[in-house]
Amino acid sequence: MNCVRTPFDRRFVSCITVWFCMALVATVAAPAVQAQAPELRLENEERPVEVRIAPVYQRVDDEDATIEAWSTAIQATVPIGTRTSAQARMQYAHASGNALATVAGPTDLKLNVQHLVPAGQGYLVLALDTNVPVGENELSNEELQTTAQTSQRPYRFQVPTFGQGWTVAPGLSWITPVSADLVLGMGLTGRYQGGYRPLAASSVDYVPGNEIEGQAGLDYRLSPASTVALDVTATYFGTDTEGDLDRFEARYNMSVRAQYYWQRDAQTLRMQARYENWPESRFRPVLLMQNGVEAGAAITQQVLPSVWSGVVGYARTLTNTVHIGLRSDVQHYTATTRFDAATTVRIQLAPQLRFSTIRVGATSAYTFGSFTGFEVGLSTALRL
């Protein structure tokens, strides 16, 4: 299969893998779901074990196509001492749509360990991400067509794909204050990726290329209540292979993010602008035949979209127990081999009840623009 990996927008941590496969005229992009980074602090304080369960229902209506997905994420975060934290995350999903086959099963198990090391006025963050391949893979041709839809980036499904191969991603970041108001950070992450068979008809493993990602950023305090931040990320991708064939060459990816953050009393405001650039990629399309899989001639096309995005989020504590969040974002995706250029607006409401040992939240979101979408979910976090 032709595949490409997409970095996840997360500061000083690591990137995730995105598959892009062309089956006849269908192009498949399948980003893996990655666990959120565990929160780490230098203070010598006791941190609770947290177990979180979050079921979500999503629906997208795009012209004559309707796609639905149910998914449930289970995540456990375990502190080890005061400077180390481990996290495990896994999901189960069920996806279908009109004229699409049903795909259901678990995703891979995502493991993350982080450790803080004081270094002068700042600290080093040592991180290790691991993907354990226990998810559903070796799909049928019909199931692959379903993931071709759920994995399109503008749709933003929680579980765009299921199983992939082993991955190991060590990372090192350095964060330090340079003045009373300015903090600088930089990091480097490597990712080794093992092979797997996304399609049952494949005769050999697909092996994604290894990756190297560099990050740099700064935070500057404007006032006691407000801060601005700027982050830059660049990723180099090795060539994906399948047997003796070079399948996909993504080369590189770059992104820039600027953010304004304000907090006063029980209110917070966050405004963010981000640009992610993808160049054209060289790949061999996969032809799904009745008697197996064949490779097409190498071509160069725009596989993944470049993305412009703007986000505004507001949160307020109403009482010691009741919290509420409101978020709105605008996303513009450039045209690709699979998708026309698309612009969407998404509005999300997220109330939450917080007690001493449990937090219960609800999320509802509506998307409109080039297509429409709806999402509703619950989240229960138990602190032990």
BALUMTI-72145 format. One record per residue (C-alpha): residue number from 0; residue in three letters; chain; z, y, x. Coordinates in Angstrom, 2 decimals. Layout:
- lumse:tifi:gutor:Z:Y:X
- NUM:ALA:A:Z:Y:X
...
! end
This chain:
- lumse:tifi:gutor:Z:Y:X
- 0:MET:A:0.00:0.00:0.00
- 1:ASN:A:-0.42:3.58:1.09
- 2:CYS:A:2.90:5.25:1.26
- 3:VAL:A:4.53:8.51:2.26
- 4:ARG:A:8.10:9.54:2.74
- 5:THR:A:9.61:12.75:1.38
- 6:PRO:A:12.74:14.41:2.80
- 7:PHE:A:15.56:15.00:0.36
- 8:ASP:A:16.72:18.56:0.22
- 9:ARG:A:20.22:18.16:1.57
- 10:ARG:A:21.67:20.26:4.31
- 11:PHE:A:22.51:18.69:7.69
- 12:VAL:A:22.43:15.12:6.43
- 13:SER:A:19.26:13.05:6.23
- 14:CYS:A:16.00:12.40:4.40
- 15:ILE:A:14.96:9.75:1.91
- 16:THR:A:11.90:7.58:1.54
- 17:VAL:A:9.06:8.24:-0.90
- 18:TRP:A:6.29:5.74:-1.56
- 19:PHE:A:2.83:6.77:-2.57
- 20:CYS:A:0.44:3.98:-3.54
- 21:MET:A:-3.12:4.16:-4.93
- 22:ALA:A:-4.10:1.33:-7.21
- 23:LEU:A:-7.78:1.78:-8.08
- 24:VAL:A:-7.64:5.34:-9.43
- 25:ALA:A:-3.86:5.35:-9.91
- 26:THR:A:-1.72:6.89:-7.19
- 27:VAL:A:1.90:5.74:-6.92
- 28:ALA:A:4.61:7.98:-5.47
- 29:ALA:A:8.00:6.32:-5.53
- 30:PRO:A:10.94:8.24:-4.08
- 31:ALA:A:14.07:6.25:-3.41
- 32:VAL:A:17.34:7.47:-4.84
- 33:GLN:A:19.86:8.41:-2.22
- 34:ALA:A:23.62:8.76:-2.61
- 35:GLN:A:25.12:12.21:-2.48
- 36:ALA:A:26.88:13.11:0.74
- 37:PRO:A:30.64:12.44:0.63
- 38:GLU:A:32.69:15.60:0.96
- 39:LEU:A:34.45:15.79:4.31
- 40:ARG:A:37.19:18.21:5.31
- 41:LEU:A:39.11:18.87:8.50
- 42:GLU:A:42.46:19.46:6.83
- 43:ASN:A:45.10:16.77:7.14
- 44:GLU:A:45.32:16.19:3.41
- 45:GLU:A:45.31:13.06:1.31
- 46:ARG:A:41.98:12.50:-0.45
- 47:PRO:A:41.61:10.20:-3.44
- 48:VAL:A:39.29:7.25:-3.86
- 49:GLU:A:36.72:8.21:-6.49
- 50:VAL:A:34.65:5.88:-8.69
- 51:ARG:A:31.90:7.48:-10.75
- 52:ILE:A:29.72:6.02:-13.53
- 53:ALA:A:26.85:8.11:-14.90
- 54:PRO:A:24.40:6.80:-17.54
- 55:VAL:A:21.32:8.98:-18.22
- 56:TYR:A:18.45:8.90:-20.71
- 57:GLN:A:15.21:10.74:-19.83
- 58:ARG:A:11.94:11.27:-21.68
- 59:VAL:A:8.71:13.03:-20.66
- 60:ASP:A:5.80:13.92:-22.95
- 61:ASP:A:2.63:14.87:-21.07
- 62:GLU:A:-0.40:15.19:-23.34
- 63:ASP:A:-0.93:11.68:-24.77
- 64:ALA:A:1.52:9.98:-22.41
- 65:THR:A:5.18:9.33:-23.26
- 66:ILE:A:7.51:7.89:-20.62
- 67:GLU:A:11.13:6.92:-21.20
- 68:ALA:A:13.82:5.74:-18.79
- 69:TRP:A:17.45:4.66:-19.07
- 70:SER:A:19.51:4.50:-15.90
- 71:THR:A:23.13:4.09:-14.89
- 72:ALA:A:24.50:5.05:-11.49
- 73:ILE:A:27.69:3.56:-10.07
- 74:GLN:A:29.14:5.31:-7.05
- 75:ALA:A:32.34:4.80:-5.06
- 76:THR:A:33.66:7.22:-2.41
- 77:VAL:A:36.46:5.99:-0.16
- 78:PRO:A:38.26:8.22:2.40
- 79:ILE:A:39.23:6.59:5.67
- 80:GLY:A:41.94:8.74:7.18
- 81:THR:A:41.44:12.49:6.97
- 82:ARG:A:38.11:12.86:8.78
- 83:THR:A:36.06:9.84:7.75
- 84:SER:A:34.52:9.03:4.39
- 85:ALA:A:32.42:6.09:3.15
- 86:GLN:A:30.27:5.95:0.04
- 87:ALA:A:28.32:3.26:-1.80
- 88:ARG:A:25.85:3.90:-4.62
- 89:MET:A:23.67:1.67:-6.77
- 90:GLN:A:21.73:2.12:-10.01
- 91:TYR:A:20.26:0.02:-12.77
- 92:ALA:A:17.23:1.33:-14.66
- 93:HIS:A:14.89:0.47:-17.51
- 94:ALA:A:11.54:2.31:-17.71
- 95:SER:A:8.70:2.06:-20.22
- 96:GLY:A:6.12:4.13:-22.07
- 97:ASN:A:3.18:3.98:-24.40
- 98:ALA:A:0.54:1.64:-22.94
- 99:LEU:A:2.89:0.91:-20.01
- 100:ALA:A:4.68:-2.30:-19.05
- 101:THR:A:8.48:-2.35:-19.06
- 102:VAL:A:10.18:-2.37:-15.66
- 103:ALA:A:13.91:-3.08:-15.42
- 104:GLY:A:16.31:-4.02:-12.67
- 105:PRO:A:18.69:-2.75:-9.99
- 106:THR:A:17.90:-0.35:-7.19
- 107:ASP:A:18.80:-0.92:-3.57
- 108:LEU:A:22.38:-0.40:-2.41
- 109:LYS:A:22.85:2.91:-0.57
- 110:LEU:A:25.66:3.13:1.98
- 111:ASN:A:26.78:6.29:3.76
- 112:VAL:A:29.51:6.87:6.35
- 113:GLN:A:30.43:10.25:7.81
- 114:HIS:A:32.99:11.23:10.43
- 115:LEU:A:34.11:14.71:11.53
- 116:VAL:A:34.90:15.46:15.16
- 117:PRO:A:36.43:18.86:16.06
- 118:ALA:A:34.30:20.65:18.67
- 119:GLY:A:35.62:24.02:19.80
- 120:GLN:A:35.80:26.36:16.83
- 121:GLY:A:33.47:24.13:14.83
- 122:TYR:A:32.89:20.42:14.43
- 123:LEU:A:30.39:17.60:14.82
- 124:VAL:A:29.36:15.43:11.88
- 125:LEU:A:28.44:11.85:12.76
- 126:ALA:A:26.60:10.15:9.88
- 127:LEU:A:25.02:6.79:9.17
- 128:ASP:A:22.90:6.05:6.09
- 129:THR:A:21.86:2.48:5.28
- 130:ASN:A:19.60:1.09:2.57
- 131:VAL:A:20.39:-2.54:1.68
- 132:PRO:A:17.37:-4.16:-0.06
- 133:VAL:A:18.84:-5.77:-3.15
- 134:GLY:A:16.70:-3.94:-5.72
- 135:GLU:A:13.78:-5.10:-7.81
- 136:ASN:A:10.53:-5.36:-5.80
- 137:GLU:A:7.34:-7.45:-5.60
- 138:LEU:A:6.18:-5.93:-8.88
- 139:SER:A:3.24:-7.08:-10.95
- 140:ASN:A:0.13:-4.91:-11.20
- 141:GLU:A:1.23:-3.72:-14.67
- 142:GLU:A:4.75:-2.89:-13.51
- 143:LEU:A:3.31:-0.97:-10.59
- 144:GLN:A:1.33:1.18:-13.02
- 145:THR:A:4.60:2.06:-14.77
- 146:THR:A:6.27:3.15:-11.53
- 147:ALA:A:3.11:5.14:-10.80
- 148:GLN:A:4.16:7.33:-13.72
- 149:THR:A:7.94:7.42:-13.30
- 150:SER:A:7.60:8.30:-9.62
- 151:GLN:A:5.54:11.48:-10.05
- 152:ARG:A:7.66:14.24:-8.54
- 153:PRO:A:7.27:16.85:-11.32
- 154:TYR:A:8.80:14.41:-13.85
- 155:ARG:A:12.07:14.12:-11.85
- 156:PHE:A:13.20:10.73:-13.12
- 157:GLN:A:16.58:9.59:-11.81
- 158:VAL:A:15.18:6.18:-10.75
- 159:PRO:A:11.50:6.57:-9.83
- 160:THR:A:11.35:3.19:-8.07
- 161:PHE:A:13.55:0.16:-7.49
- 162:GLY:A:13.61:-1.93:-4.29
- 163:GLN:A:12.51:-1.15:-0.74
- 164:GLY:A:13.25:-2.56:2.72
- 165:TRP:A:16.13:-2.16:5.14
- 166:THR:A:16.61:1.35:6.52
- 167:VAL:A:19.13:2.64:9.05
- 168:ALA:A:19.45:6.40:9.62
- 169:PRO:A:21.95:7.75:12.18
- 170:GLY:A:22.48:11.50:12.24
- 171:LEU:A:24.33:14.11:14.29
- 172:SER:A:25.06:17.67:13.15
- 173:TRP:A:26.91:20.55:14.78
- 174:ILE:A:28.43:23.38:12.74
- 175:THR:A:30.27:26.29:14.32
- 176:PRO:A:31.36:29.85:13.47
- 177:VAL:A:29.97:32.50:15.81
- 178:SER:A:31.87:35.40:14.22
- 179:ALA:A:34.25:36.06:11.34
- 180:ASP:A:31.30:36.21:8.93
- 181:LEU:A:28.56:34.03:10.46
- 182:VAL:A:28.36:30.21:10.68
- 183:LEU:A:25.49:28.36:12.36
- 184:GLY:A:24.53:24.71:12.06
- 185:MET:A:21.89:22.35:13.44
- 186:GLY:A:21.28:18.64:13.13
- 187:LEU:A:19.03:15.75:14.05
- 188:THR:A:18.47:12.55:12.05
- 189:GLY:A:16.45:9.45:12.93
- 190:ARG:A:15.37:6.82:10.43
- 191:TYR:A:14.30:3.25:11.17
- 192:GLN:A:12.60:1.51:8.25
- 193:GLY:A:12.03:-2.20:7.76
- 194:GLY:A:9.19:-3.82:5.85
- 195:TYR:A:9.04:-5.14:2.29
- 196:ARG:A:6.50:-6.14:-0.36
- 197:PRO:A:6.27:-3.65:-3.24
- 198:LEU:A:3.56:-5.70:-4.94
- 199:ALA:A:3.79:-9.41:-5.75
- 200:ALA:A:0.13:-9.90:-4.76
- 201:SER:A:0.74:-8.56:-1.24
- 202:SER:A:0.35:-11.16:1.51
- 203:VAL:A:2.13:-9.22:4.28
- 204:ASP:A:4.99:-6.72:4.47
- 205:TYR:A:4.42:-3.01:4.13
- 206:VAL:A:6.29:-1.26:6.99
- 207:PRO:A:6.97:2.48:6.56
- 208:GLY:A:6.79:4.55:9.75
- 209:ASN:A:9.97:5.69:11.41
- 210:GLU:A:11.09:9.30:10.98
- 211:ILE:A:12.75:12.11:12.92
- 212:GLU:A:14.18:15.12:11.08
- 213:GLY:A:15.58:18.35:12.49
- 214:GLN:A:17.61:20.91:10.56
- 215:ALA:A:18.90:24.40:11.32
- 216:GLY:A:20.74:26.85:9.11
- 217:LEU:A:23.13:29.76:8.85
- 218:ASP:A:25.68:31.10:6.38
- 219:TYR:A:26.58:34.81:6.40
- 220:ARG:A:29.45:36.28:4.40
- 221:LEU:A:28.47:39.56:2.77
- 222:SER:A:31.86:40.18:1.18
- 223:PRO:A:35.01:38.21:0.32
- 224:ALA:A:33.20:37.04:-2.83
- 225:SER:A:29.59:36.50:-1.70
- 226:THR:A:27.63:34.57:0.92
- 227:VAL:A:23.95:34.17:1.81
- 228:ALA:A:22.46:31.10:3.50
- 229:LEU:A:19.14:30.16:5.10
- 230:ASP:A:18.07:26.59:6.00
- 231:VAL:A:14.94:25.23:7.70
- 232:THR:A:14.04:21.51:7.84
- 233:ALA:A:11.16:19.81:9.68
- 234:THR:A:10.36:16.07:9.58
- 235:TYR:A:7.95:13.99:11.64
- 236:PHE:A:6.67:10.74:10.11
- 237:GLY:A:5.31:7.73:11.97
- 238:THR:A:2.32:5.85:10.60
- 239:ASP:A:2.91:3.29:7.84
- 240:THR:A:1.36:-0.10:8.51
- 241:GLU:A:0.57:-3.29:6.61
- 242:GLY:A:-0.36:-6.18:8.85
- 243:ASP:A:-2.89:-4.88:11.38
- 244:LEU:A:-3.93:-1.91:9.22
- 245:ASP:A:-2.70:1.68:9.41
- 246:ARG:A:-1.97:2.44:5.76
- 247:PHE:A:-0.61:5.94:5.64
- 248:GLU:A:-0.25:8.90:8.01
- 249:ALA:A:1.81:11.75:6.56
- 250:ARG:A:2.41:13.46:9.94
- 251:TYR:A:5.00:16.10:9.03
- 252:ASN:A:6.83:18.04:6.33
- 253:MET:A:8.57:21.42:6.44
- 254:SER:A:10.84:23.26:4.01
- 255:VAL:A:12.70:26.59:3.89
- 256:ARG:A:15.57:27.42:1.55
- 257:ALA:A:17.37:30.74:0.93
- 258:GLN:A:20.53:30.97:-1.17
- 259:TYR:A:22.94:33.58:-2.53
- 260:TYR:A:26.42:32.42:-3.62
- 261:TRP:A:29.07:34.48:-5.43
- 262:GLN:A:32.55:33.44:-6.55
- 263:ARG:A:35.30:35.43:-8.19
- 264:ASP:A:38.33:34.12:-10.03
- 265:ALA:A:37.07:31.34:-12.33
- 266:GLN:A:33.35:32.16:-12.05
- 267:THR:A:30.61:31.14:-9.63
- 268:LEU:A:26.97:32.20:-9.42
- 269:ARG:A:24.34:30.53:-7.25
- 270:MET:A:20.72:31.69:-6.79
- 271:GLN:A:18.30:29.71:-4.64
- 272:ALA:A:14.64:29.90:-3.60
- 273:ARG:A:12.89:27.06:-1.77
- 274:TYR:A:9.44:26.24:-0.43
- 275:GLU:A:8.40:22.73:0.67
- 276:ASN:A:5.05:22.24:2.41
- 277:TRP:A:3.05:19.00:2.61
- 278:PRO:A:-0.29:18.84:4.47
- 279:GLU:A:-3.12:16.51:3.53
- 280:SER:A:-2.51:12.87:4.49
- 281:ARG:A:-4.77:10.08:5.69
- 282:PHE:A:-4.46:6.73:3.89
- 283:ARG:A:-6.22:3.58:2.75
- 284:PRO:A:-6.20:3.12:-1.05
- 285:VAL:A:-5.13:-0.24:-2.42
- 286:LEU:A:-7.51:-2.02:-4.79
- 287:LEU:A:-5.71:-4.29:-7.25
- 288:MET:A:-8.01:-7.27:-7.84
- 289:GLN:A:-7.45:-10.27:-10.11
- 290:ASN:A:-7.27:-12.56:-7.08
- 291:GLY:A:-5.11:-10.33:-4.88
- 292:VAL:A:-5.09:-7.02:-3.03
- 293:GLU:A:-7.86:-5.42:-0.98
- 294:ALA:A:-7.86:-2.30:1.18
- 295:GLY:A:-10.26:0.56:0.72
- 296:ALA:A:-11.76:2.80:3.40
- 297:ALA:A:-9.50:5.43:4.99
- 298:ILE:A:-9.65:8.83:3.29
- 299:THR:A:-7.85:12.18:3.66
- 300:GLN:A:-6.46:13.86:0.55
- 301:GLN:A:-3.51:15.85:-0.75
- 302:VAL:A:-1.03:13.09:-1.62
- 303:LEU:A:2.24:14.91:-2.32
- 304:PRO:A:2.46:18.42:-3.75
- 305:SER:A:3.81:21.45:-1.98
- 306:VAL:A:6.60:22.91:-4.12
- 307:TRP:A:7.81:26.42:-4.87
- 308:SER:A:11.14:26.54:-6.70
- 309:GLY:A:13.75:29.00:-7.89
- 310:VAL:A:17.18:28.11:-9.28
- 311:VAL:A:19.96:30.10:-10.95
- 312:GLY:A:23.26:28.36:-11.71
- 313:TYR:A:26.42:29.74:-13.31
- 314:ALA:A:29.77:27.96:-13.73
- 315:ARG:A:33.00:29.09:-15.32
- 316:THR:A:36.46:27.63:-15.74
- 317:LEU:A:37.54:28.31:-19.32
- 318:THR:A:40.95:26.61:-19.10
- 319:ASN:A:42.67:24.31:-16.62
- 320:THR:A:40.92:21.44:-18.39
- 321:VAL:A:37.62:22.83:-19.69
- 322:HIS:A:34.77:23.81:-17.35
- 323:ILE:A:31.18:24.68:-18.18
- 324:GLY:A:28.00:25.02:-16.15
- 325:LEU:A:24.58:26.46:-16.96
- 326:ARG:A:21.53:26.04:-14.73
- 327:SER:A:17.92:27.17:-15.01
- 328:ASP:A:15.10:26.48:-12.57
- 329:VAL:A:11.38:27.12:-12.23
- 330:GLN:A:9.23:24.68:-10.25
- 331:HIS:A:5.57:25.01:-9.26
- 332:TYR:A:3.75:21.95:-7.86
- 333:THR:A:0.35:22.27:-6.21
- 334:ALA:A:-2.44:19.88:-7.22
- 335:THR:A:-2.67:16.37:-5.72
- 336:THR:A:-4.93:13.34:-6.07
- 337:ARG:A:-2.78:12.21:-9.00
- 338:PHE:A:-1.51:15.40:-10.62
- 339:ASP:A:-3.02:18.75:-11.57
- 340:ALA:A:-1.08:21.83:-10.49
- 341:ALA:A:1.99:22.08:-12.70
- 342:THR:A:4.62:24.73:-13.49
- 343:THR:A:7.80:23.85:-15.35
- 344:VAL:A:10.98:25.55:-16.51
- 345:ARG:A:14.16:23.49:-16.90
- 346:ILE:A:17.37:24.60:-18.65
- 347:GLN:A:20.52:22.52:-18.27
- 348:LEU:A:23.98:22.72:-19.86
- 349:ALA:A:26.87:20.76:-18.31
- 350:PRO:A:30.37:20.97:-19.83
- 351:GLN:A:33.20:19.03:-18.17
- 352:LEU:A:36.80:18.04:-18.92
- 353:ARG:A:39.07:17.73:-15.88
- 354:PHE:A:42.38:15.91:-15.89
- 355:SER:A:44.62:14.83:-13.03
- 356:THR:A:42.95:11.45:-12.43
- 357:ILE:A:39.74:11.57:-14.47
- 358:ARG:A:36.81:13.89:-15.02
- 359:VAL:A:34.43:13.49:-17.95
- 360:GLY:A:31.22:15.47:-18.12
- 361:ALA:A:28.08:15.66:-20.22
- 362:THR:A:24.63:16.91:-19.25
- 363:SER:A:21.74:17.97:-21.46
- 364:ALA:A:18.49:19.43:-20.15
- 365:TYR:A:15.15:20.49:-21.61
- 366:THR:A:11.92:20.97:-19.61
- 367:PHE:A:8.85:22.88:-20.80
- 368:GLY:A:5.67:24.28:-19.30
- 369:SER:A:2.84:22.02:-18.11
- 370:PHE:A:4.63:19.20:-19.96
- 371:THR:A:7.87:18.76:-21.89
- 372:GLY:A:10.89:16.63:-21.11
- 373:PHE:A:14.40:15.91:-22.30
- 374:GLU:A:17.47:14.52:-20.55
- 375:VAL:A:20.97:13.67:-21.71
- 376:GLY:A:23.71:12.00:-19.73
- 377:LEU:A:27.42:11.32:-19.34
- 378:SER:A:29.52:11.16:-16.21
- 379:THR:A:33.00:9.69:-15.78
- 380:ALA:A:34.78:10.03:-12.44
- 381:LEU:A:38.08:8.22:-11.89
- 382:ARG:A:40.28:9.36:-8.99
- 383:LEU:A:42.72:6.80:-7.68
! end
